[in-house]
Amino acid sequence: MQNNFQYNSGGGQGESGQVSNLVSGVLVVDKPVGLTSHDVVQIIRRGTGIRRAGHTGTLDPRASGVLVVLIGPAVRLSEFVSAEDKRYQATIRLGSSTDTYDAEGTITQPEVPVDVEREDFTKLLEQFTGEIEQTPPAYSAVRVQGQRAYDMARRGEEVELTPRIIQVHSLELLEWALPEVVVDVHCSSGTYIRSLANDIGEKLGVGAHLVGLRRTRSGRFTLRDAVSLRRLREAFETGTWAQYLIPAAEALADWPAIELDAEMLEKVRNGHRIPAAADATGLARAVSEQGDLVAVIEVDGEEWQPRKVFMS
């Protein structure tokens, strides 16, 4: 779903207050290899002239694919969008391990022959599906006593990270070309694919590390929704980038939608409760009759309580 609104940012030279305050939505970028997620956000800030922007799930520089960037007031949806499931195509090299669990690290286990049958490997993947315990890599951004784990690891310090519970919905073998395999991973937010590769290698007894990663889905957004960074940069130059801006309400398209009439809209905009159906549960998006996101609302007893209001 694309927006026909055209906004000339003046070549990224600052923010046009009244206009940019109205700009709120989602840019889904196909991040190229070589850039950090923060690099992409900075490019978007400069190109749009809007400082209020943030991504909803880090991709390592060596990884590519779907990076969801929230623009304007939509950044307040970050806690919800970041928590959505992810999907990846992971290329894993069997037979050797590294300290970072990927190809950038130092080899910790020299390469050994891989003698495993495709059918056995497929069965092994079943052990890594469902609710499992996973320890993040030592070279990760997880904080340990106020410090980033990767800073401690680079100084040669011992890094002890607490295992966490993750959900791997499915693991499917896509390509079999030993010593490399390509696996489709559908998982919960917070899953480290590098750790998954390392754990698979340990289970096989031959070691393994990640050599390629492409995110194909983040929440409801897929590569079909994504625009290349090259094309987006061209649109910044011509002032037509807003054609790629997806309405904020679409970021929560999998949630129940409560359409508000004029009276309910006025109440929700002012933080007041509205009646909820008897079977209503959890969170929902409150939208106007035009489909604009008004608020995130949550059931409290027999009423919807506004949790975050976006339309004042």
Backbone hydrogen bonds in HBPLUS format (Angstrom, degrees):
<---DONOR---> <-ACCEPTOR-->    atom                        ^
c    i                          cat <-CA-CA->   ^        H-A-AA   ^      H-
h    n   atom  resd res      DA  || num        DHA   H-A  angle D-A-AA Bond
n    s   type  num  typ     dist DA aas  dist angle  dist       angle   num
A0013-GLN N   A0010-GLY O   3.41 MM   3  5.75 158.1  2.46 105.1 110.9     1
A0014-GLY N   A0012-GLY O   3.00 MM   2  5.80 130.1  2.26 106.6  92.1     2
A0020-SER N   A0016-SER O   2.79 MM   4  5.61 174.5  1.80 162.7 163.1     3
A0021-ASN N   A0017-GLY O   3.01 MM   4  5.95 145.5  2.14 148.2 156.2     4
A0022-LEU N   A0019-VAL O   2.91 MM   3  5.44 149.7  2.00 112.0 121.4     5
A0023-VAL N   A0020-SER O   3.08 MM   3  5.02 145.4  2.20  97.7 108.0     6
A0025-GLY N   A0071-ILE O   3.19 MM  46  5.29 158.0  2.25 131.1 134.8     7
A0071-ILE N   A0025-GLY O   2.85 MM  46  5.29 168.6  1.86 156.9 155.7     8
A0026-VAL N   A0246-ILE O   2.79 MM 220  4.90 151.0  1.88 142.1 151.5     9
A0246-ILE N   A0026-VAL O   2.82 MM 220  4.90 176.5  1.83 148.4 149.4    10
A0027-LEU N   A0069-VAL O   2.84 MM  42  5.17 169.7  1.85 158.5 161.9    11
A0069-VAL N   A0027-LEU O   2.87 MM  42  5.17 164.6  1.89 155.1 159.3    12
A0227-VAL N   A0028-VAL O   2.87 MM 199  6.35 149.5  1.96 148.6 153.7    13
A0029-VAL N   A0067-LEU O   2.94 MM  38  5.18 169.1  1.95 152.7 149.5    14
A0067-LEU N   A0029-VAL O   2.84 MM  38  5.18 149.3  1.94 153.1 161.9    15
A0030-ASP N   A0227-VAL O   2.92 MM 197  5.67 161.4  1.96 135.0 135.5    16
A0031-LYS N   A0065-GLY O   2.78 MM  34  5.05 146.5  1.89 148.3 137.8    17
A0065-GLY N   A0031-LYS O   3.00 MM  34  5.05 146.2  2.12 136.6 139.1    18
A0034-GLY N   A0061-PRO O   2.65 MM  27  4.84 170.5  1.66 146.2 147.9    19
A0040-VAL N   A0036-THR O   3.30 MM   4  6.71 153.6  2.38 145.8 150.9    20
A0041-VAL N   A0037-SER O   3.13 MM   4  6.51 156.7  2.19 147.5 153.7    21
A0042-GLN N   A0038-HIS O   2.94 MM   4  6.19 157.8  1.99 152.0 157.7    22
A0043-ILE N   A0039-ASP O   2.99 MM   4  6.30 153.5  2.07 148.5 155.7    23
A0044-ILE N   A0040-VAL O   3.01 MM   4  6.29 154.1  2.08 148.2 155.1    24
A0045-ARG N   A0041-VAL O   2.87 MM   4  6.16 155.2  1.93 150.2 157.4    25
A0046-ARG N   A0042-GLN O   3.00 MM   4  6.22 163.1  2.02 150.2 154.0    26
A0047-GLY N   A0043-ILE O   2.88 MM   4  5.99 159.3  1.92 145.1 151.8    27
A0048-THR N   A0044-ILE O   2.90 MM   4  5.90 157.9  1.95 150.0 154.3    28
A0049-GLY N   A0045-ARG O   2.88 MM   4  5.54 138.4  2.06 135.6 146.7    29
A0053-ALA N   A0051-ARG O   2.99 MM   2  5.89 114.4  2.43 114.8  98.1    30
A0072-GLY N   A0052-ARG O   2.77 MM  20  5.06 147.4  1.88 166.0 159.5    31
A0054-GLY N   A0070-LEU O   3.09 MM  16  5.47 148.3  2.20 143.8 152.8    32
A0070-LEU N   A0054-GLY O   2.84 MM  16  5.47 162.8  1.87 161.2 155.3    33
A0056-THR N   A0068-VAL O   3.01 MM  12  5.75 130.8  2.26 158.2 169.9    34
A0063-ALA N   A0060-ASP O   2.88 MM   3  5.22 155.0  1.94 113.7 122.1    35
A0064-SER N   A0213-LEU O   3.03 MM 149  6.50 156.7  2.09 147.6 153.7    36
A0215-ARG N   A0064-SER O   2.81 MM 151  6.30 159.5  1.85 153.7 151.8    37
A0066-VAL N   A0215-ARG O   2.98 MM 149  5.41 156.6  2.03 132.8 133.3    38
A0075-VAL N   A0072-GLY O   2.99 MM   3  6.05 174.8  1.99 134.6 135.8    39
A0076-ARG N   A0073-PRO O   3.11 MM   3  6.04 169.7  2.12 125.6 128.5    40
A0077-LEU N   A0074-ALA O   2.87 MM   3  5.55 165.0  1.89 122.1 126.1    41
A0078-SER N   A0075-VAL O   3.02 MM   3  5.41 163.6  2.05 116.7 119.7    42
A0080-PHE N   A0077-LEU O   2.95 MM   3  5.54 134.1  2.16 117.3 129.4    43
A0081-VAL N   A0077-LEU O   2.99 MM   4  6.15 168.3  2.00 160.1 163.9    44
A0082-SER N   A0078-SER O   2.80 MM   4  5.62 164.4  1.82 153.0 157.7    45
A0084-GLU N   A0081-VAL O   3.18 MM   3  5.50 165.1  2.20 110.8 115.3    46
A0219-GLY N   A0085-ASP O   2.82 MM 134  5.31 169.1  1.83 171.9 172.3    47
A0086-LYS N   A0187-CYS O   2.90 MM 101  5.55 162.9  1.92 156.2 162.0    48
A0187-CYS N   A0086-LYS O   2.94 MM 101  5.55 161.9  1.98 155.6 161.5    49
A0087-ARG N   A0217-ARG O   2.96 MM 130  4.83 148.8  2.06 140.7 134.5    50
A0216-THR N   A0087-ARG O   2.80 MM 129  5.52 147.3  1.91 132.9 143.3    51
A0217-ARG N   A0087-ARG O   3.31 MM 130  4.83 149.3  2.41 133.7 127.4    52
A0088-TYR N   A0185-VAL O   2.81 MM  97  5.09 154.5  1.88 144.0 152.8    53
A0185-VAL N   A0088-TYR O   2.83 MM  97  5.09 164.2  1.85 145.3 150.6    54
A0089-GLN N   A0214-ARG O   2.79 MM 125  5.23 151.5  1.87 147.3 157.1    55
A0214-ARG N   A0089-GLN O   3.03 MM 125  5.23 148.9  2.13 139.4 148.8    56
A0090-ALA N   A0183-VAL O   2.83 MM  93  5.22 169.6  1.84 158.2 156.9    57
A0183-VAL N   A0090-ALA O   2.81 MM  93  5.22 161.4  1.85 150.3 154.8    58
A0091-THR N   A0212-GLY O   2.79 MM 121  4.72 173.5  1.80 138.6 140.8    59
A0211-VAL N   A0091-THR O   2.84 MM 120  5.60 173.5  1.84 161.5 163.0    60
A0212-GLY N   A0091-THR O   3.27 MM 121  4.72 136.3  2.48 138.6 133.1    61
A0092-ILE N   A0181-VAL O   2.83 MM  89  5.39 160.6  1.87 162.5 167.5    62
A0181-VAL N   A0092-ILE O   2.90 MM  89  5.39 153.4  1.97 149.6 158.4    63
A0093-ARG N   A0209-HIS O   2.89 MM 116  5.54 169.0  1.90 171.3 167.8    64
A0209-HIS N   A0093-ARG O   3.08 MM 116  5.54 149.2  2.18 141.2 150.4    65
A0094-LEU N   A0179-PRO O   2.65 MM  85  5.14 167.9  1.67 167.4 162.9    66
A0095-GLY N   A0207-GLY O   2.82 MM 112  5.03 158.2  1.87 142.2 135.3    67
A0112-VAL N   A0095-GLY O   2.85 MM  17  5.03 146.2  1.96 133.3 144.2    68
A0108-THR N   A0097-SER O   2.85 MM  11  5.56 161.8  1.89 129.8 136.1    69
A0101-TYR N   A0098-THR O   3.27 MM   3  4.99 149.9  2.37  94.3 103.1    70
A0099-ASP N   A0106-THR O   3.00 MM   7  5.68 145.0  2.13 143.4 152.4    71
A0210-LEU N   A0101-TYR O   2.94 MM 109  6.23 169.0  1.95 142.6 139.1    72
A0105-GLY N   A0102-ASP O   3.30 MM   3  5.95 163.9  2.33 117.1 121.5    73
A0103-ALA N   A0210-LEU O   3.04 MM 107  6.32 120.5  2.41 166.8 170.8    74
A0121-PHE N   A0117-GLU O   2.98 MM   4  6.29 155.5  2.05 154.2 161.5    75
A0122-THR N   A0118-ARG O   2.95 MM   4  6.21 159.4  1.99 152.6 158.0    76
A0123-LYS N   A0119-GLU O   3.08 MM   4  6.32 152.7  2.15 142.3 149.3    77
A0124-LEU N   A0120-ASP O   2.92 MM   4  6.17 148.5  2.02 142.0 151.2    78
A0125-LEU N   A0121-PHE O   3.05 MM   4  6.39 147.7  2.16 149.1 156.7    79
A0126-GLU N   A0123-LYS O   3.08 MM   3  5.38 136.7  2.27 102.6 114.1    80
A0127-GLN N   A0124-LEU O   2.95 MM   3  5.55 148.6  2.05 115.6 124.0    81
A0128-PHE N   A0125-LEU O   2.95 MM   3  5.37 154.5  2.02 111.1 119.3    82
A0129-THR N   A0126-GLU O   3.36 MM   3  5.39 159.9  2.40 109.1 107.9    83
A0130-GLY N   A0168-VAL O   2.71 MM  38  5.06 167.9  1.73 151.9 147.6    84
A0168-VAL N   A0130-GLY O   2.90 MM  38  5.06 172.1  1.90 143.9 143.2    85
A0132-ILE N   A0166-ILE O   2.99 MM  34  5.61 150.6  2.08 146.9 155.7    86
A0166-ILE N   A0132-ILE O   2.90 MM  34  5.61 166.9  1.92 167.8 171.7    87
A0134-GLN N   A0164-ARG O   2.78 MM  30  5.37 163.4  1.81 155.4 160.9    88
A0164-ARG N   A0134-GLN O   2.79 MM  30  5.37 164.4  1.81 144.9 147.1    89
A0150-TYR N   A0140-SER O   3.00 MM  10  5.16 136.2  2.19 158.8 153.6    90
A0149-ALA N   A0142-VAL O   2.77 MM   7  5.56 147.2  1.87 157.2 166.9    91
A0144-VAL N   A0147-GLN O   2.61 MM   3  5.15 159.4  1.65 153.6 158.6    92
A0147-GLN N   A0144-VAL O   3.01 MM   3  5.15 164.5  2.04 110.7 115.4    93
A0151-ASP N   A0148-ARG O   3.12 MM   3  5.41 128.7  2.40 103.2 116.0    94
A0152-MET N   A0148-ARG O   3.31 MM   4  6.72 158.0  2.37 152.3 157.7    95
A0153-ALA N   A0149-ALA O   2.90 MM   4  6.16 161.3  1.93 154.0 159.8    96
A0154-ARG N   A0150-TYR O   2.94 MM   4  6.01 154.9  2.00 141.5 147.6    97
A0155-ARG N   A0151-ASP O   3.23 MM   4  6.42 135.0  2.44 135.8 146.6    98
A0155-ARG N   A0152-MET O   3.13 MM   3  5.21 131.8  2.38  96.3 109.3    99
A0157-GLU N   A0152-MET O   2.97 MM   5  5.26 153.6  2.04 159.4 150.9   100
A0156-GLY N   A0153-ALA O   2.97 MM   3  5.05 155.4  2.04 104.0 110.9   101
A0188-SER N   A0167-GLN O   2.76 MM  21  5.16 140.5  1.91 154.7 163.0   102
A0169-HIS N   A0186-HIS O   2.74 MM  17  5.39 127.2  2.02 139.5 155.5   103
A0170-SER N   A0186-HIS O   3.29 MM  16  5.24 156.7  2.35 138.0 139.3   104
A0186-HIS N   A0170-SER O   3.06 MM  16  5.24 170.6  2.07 153.8 154.0   105
A0172-GLU N   A0184-ASP O   2.97 MM  12  5.02 159.9  2.01 140.8 147.3   106
A0184-ASP N   A0172-GLU O   2.75 MM  12  5.02 168.0  1.76 153.7 155.4   107
A0174-LEU N   A0182-VAL O   2.74 MM   8  5.37 163.4  1.77 155.2 158.5   108
A0175-GLU N   A0182-VAL O   3.24 MM   7  4.87 158.8  2.28 129.2 131.4   109
A0182-VAL N   A0175-GLU O   3.06 MM   7  4.87 160.8  2.10 130.5 133.4   110
A0177-ALA N   A0180-GLU O   3.00 MM   3  5.31 150.6  2.08 163.9 172.0   111
A0180-GLU N   A0177-ALA O   2.96 MM   3  5.31 149.6  2.05 124.1 117.7   112
A0196-LEU N   A0192-TYR O   3.09 MM   4  6.42 152.4  2.17 143.4 151.5   113
A0197-ALA N   A0193-ILE O   2.94 MM   4  6.21 157.2  2.00 149.8 154.4   114
A0198-ASN N   A0194-ARG O   3.01 MM   4  6.28 161.7  2.04 148.1 153.0   115
A0199-ASP N   A0195-SER O   2.79 MM   4  5.98 160.9  1.83 152.1 157.6   116
A0200-ILE N   A0196-LEU O   2.97 MM   4  6.15 153.9  2.03 147.1 153.9   117
A0201-GLY N   A0197-ALA O   3.06 MM   4  6.32 157.0  2.11 146.1 152.2   118
A0202-GLU N   A0198-ASN O   2.94 MM   4  6.27 152.3  2.01 148.3 156.1   119
A0203-LYS N   A0199-ASP O   2.94 MM   4  6.15 154.7  2.01 145.3 152.2   120
A0204-LEU N   A0200-ILE O   2.99 MM   4  6.27 147.1  2.10 145.3 154.2   121
A0205-GLY N   A0201-GLY O   2.95 MM   4  6.11 128.1  2.23 135.7 150.0   122
A0206-VAL N   A0201-GLY O   3.23 MM   5  5.67 137.6  2.42 157.5 157.9   123
A0207-GLY N   A0201-GLY O   3.04 MM   6  3.86 152.7  2.12 114.2 107.7   124
A0205-GLY N   A0202-GLU O   3.09 MM   3  4.90 130.1  2.35  90.0 104.0   125
A0218-SER N   A0221-PHE O   2.83 MM   3  5.34 161.0  1.86 157.8 164.2   126
A0221-PHE N   A0218-SER O   3.10 MM   3  5.34 151.2  2.18 133.0 128.7   127
A0225-ASP N   A0222-THR O   2.92 MM   3  5.47 146.7  2.04 113.3 122.5   128
A0226-ALA N   A0223-LEU O   3.11 MM   3  4.93 146.4  2.23  95.6 105.8   129
A0232-LEU N   A0228-SER O   2.99 MM   4  6.24 156.4  2.05 149.2 156.5   130
A0233-ARG N   A0229-LEU O   2.89 MM   4  6.05 155.6  1.95 147.6 153.4   131
A0234-GLU N   A0230-ARG O   3.11 MM   4  6.39 153.1  2.18 144.2 151.3   132
A0235-ALA N   A0231-ARG O   3.03 MM   4  6.31 149.2  2.12 142.7 151.1   133
A0236-PHE N   A0232-LEU O   2.94 MM   4  6.30 140.6  2.10 144.0 155.2   134
A0237-GLU N   A0233-ARG O   3.16 MM   4  6.50 152.6  2.24 145.8 151.7   135
A0238-THR N   A0234-GLU O   3.19 MM   4  6.53 146.0  2.31 142.7 151.5   136
A0239-GLY N   A0235-ALA O   2.87 MM   4  5.80 114.7  2.31 136.8 151.9   137
A0240-THR N   A0235-ALA O   2.94 MM   5  4.95 141.1  2.09 143.1 147.2   138
A0239-GLY N   A0236-PHE O   3.32 MM   3  5.07 148.3  2.42  92.8 101.9   139
A0243-GLN N   A0240-THR O   3.18 MM   3  6.09 170.7  2.19 125.1 127.8   140
A0244-TYR N   A0241-TRP O   2.95 MM   3  5.86 168.0  1.97 127.0 130.9   141
A0245-LEU N   A0242-ALA O   3.06 MM   3  4.86 160.4  2.10  99.7 105.9   142
A0250-GLU N   A0247-PRO O   2.97 MM   3  5.60 146.4  2.08 116.4 125.4   143
A0251-ALA N   A0248-ALA O   2.97 MM   3  5.54 150.9  2.05 115.3 123.5   144
A0252-LEU N   A0249-ALA O   3.19 MM   3  5.68 152.6  2.26 108.8 116.2   145
A0253-ALA N   A0250-GLU O   3.15 MM   3  4.69 152.3  2.23 110.3 105.7   146
A0255-TRP N   A0252-LEU O   2.88 MM   3  5.50 163.7  1.91 122.7 128.3   147
A0285-ARG N   A0256-PRO O   2.97 MM  29  6.38 167.7  1.99 167.4 168.2   148
A0258-ILE N   A0285-ARG O   2.88 MM  27  6.19 165.3  1.90 156.7 161.1   149
A0287-VAL N   A0258-ILE O   2.99 MM  29  6.12 158.6  2.04 139.8 146.2   150
A0260-LEU N   A0287-VAL O   2.89 MM  27  6.09 160.3  1.93 169.6 175.1   151
A0265-LEU N   A0261-ASP O   2.84 MM   4  5.94 162.8  1.87 161.5 167.3   152
A0266-GLU N   A0262-ALA O   3.14 MM   4  6.27 157.5  2.19 142.8 147.7   153
A0267-LYS N   A0263-GLU O   3.23 MM   4  6.54 153.3  2.30 142.7 149.7   154
A0268-VAL N   A0264-MET O   2.89 MM   4  6.16 170.1  1.90 162.2 163.6   155
A0269-ARG N   A0265-LEU O   2.89 MM   4  5.99 162.6  1.92 152.4 157.6   156
A0270-ASN N   A0267-LYS O   3.10 MM   3  5.31 133.6  2.33  99.8 112.3   157
A0272-HIS N   A0267-LYS O   2.82 MM   5  4.97 158.2  1.87 149.3 141.7   158
A0271-GLY N   A0268-VAL O   2.91 MM   3  4.94 163.2  1.94 111.3 113.0   159
A0274-ILE N   A0304-TRP O   3.20 MM  30  5.31 151.3  2.28 137.4 146.0   160
A0304-TRP N   A0274-ILE O   2.71 MM  30  5.31 168.5  1.72 166.6 170.5   161
A0276-ALA N   A0302-GLU O   2.97 MM  26  5.39 156.2  2.03 137.9 130.8   162
A0280-ALA N   A0277-ALA O   3.11 MM   3  5.26 166.9  2.13 112.3 115.4   163
A0299-VAL N   A0282-GLY O   2.99 MM  17  5.61 162.4  2.02 156.1 160.7   164
A0284-ALA N   A0297-ILE O   2.92 MM  13  5.43 146.7  2.03 154.2 157.5   165
A0297-ILE N   A0284-ALA O   2.97 MM  13  5.43 168.3  1.98 153.9 157.5   166
A0286-ALA N   A0295-ALA O   2.81 MM   9  5.14 175.9  1.81 161.2 161.5   167
A0294-VAL N   A0286-ALA O   2.77 MM   8  5.47 164.8  1.80 156.6 158.2   168
A0295-ALA N   A0286-ALA O   3.28 MM   9  5.14 156.3  2.34 134.5 136.9   169
A0288-SER N   A0292-ASP O   2.88 MM   4  5.27 153.4  1.96 144.7 153.0   170
A0291-GLY N   A0288-SER O   2.91 MM   3  5.10 161.0  1.95 108.5 114.5   171
A0310-PHE N   A0294-VAL O   2.71 MM  16  5.21 168.5  1.73 142.4 145.9   172
A0311-MET N   A0294-VAL O   3.29 MM  17  4.92 145.8  2.41 137.1 131.5   173
A0296-VAL N   A0308-LYS O   2.77 MM  12  5.11 153.3  1.84 147.5 156.7   174
A0307-ARG N   A0296-VAL O   2.71 MM  11  5.52 165.1  1.73 157.0 160.1   175
A0308-LYS N   A0296-VAL O   3.18 MM  12  5.11 158.0  2.23 137.4 140.9   176
A0298-GLU N   A0305-GLN O   2.93 MM   7  5.22 157.7  1.98 134.8 141.2   177
A0305-GLN N   A0298-GLU O   2.77 MM   7  5.22 173.3  1.78 146.2 148.6   178
A0300-ASP N   A0303-GLU O   2.78 MM   3  5.43 163.9  1.81 166.7 169.5   179
A0303-GLU N   A0300-ASP O   3.26 MM   3  5.43 156.5  2.32 114.3 121.1   180
